[in-house]
Amino acid sequence: MRLDQTALKSGLLGVRRILGEDYFKILPIPLR
């Protein structure tokens, strides 16, 4: 389970870098 969370976190961070913070803010998922 923890491995999945880490993978998702890394993936979301990558998406955030590619799409930008604006698009990332739209997502209702708090990574902090």
Secondary structure by P-SEA (a helix, b strand, c coil): caaaaaaaaaaaaaaaaaacaaaaaacccccc
